[in-house]
Amino acid sequence: MSKGKTGMKTKYFYSDYVNHMVRFYLTCPDKLEILGKRRSDIENWVAVQGVLRGLSDADRELVLAVYGKHHNLPRAVELYCQDSGADSGAVWPVLVRMANLIAKRRGLV
């Protein structure tokens, strides 16, 4: 998400797709059975794995905790912040940076 001209948060065109990729990755983060998987599923999984492995431990733990909330992303961030005492102003930049890196790795931007 980013701040648009009006100051409101806006979504990138790839945000929902990247969220889908991350959630898919988290169903099987240790390994992916490739038999019967579409090529795009495999490429998505590899992209997410590469980006998550490149994050700092703290950022990776934050991402896993937020996505582990099993809610839409704004609600998951809200719940994470309530549980951890974190400021959403510090959480969103990590998620946006991660999404941008995944989108770049997949050639979406």
Secondary structure, DSSP 8 states (H G I E B T S, - for coil): -EE-TTSSEE--TTHHHHHHHHHHHHHSSS----TT--HHHHHHHHHHHHHHHHS-HHHHHHHHHHHTT-S-HHHHHHHHHHHH---HHHHHHHHHHHHHHHHHHTT--
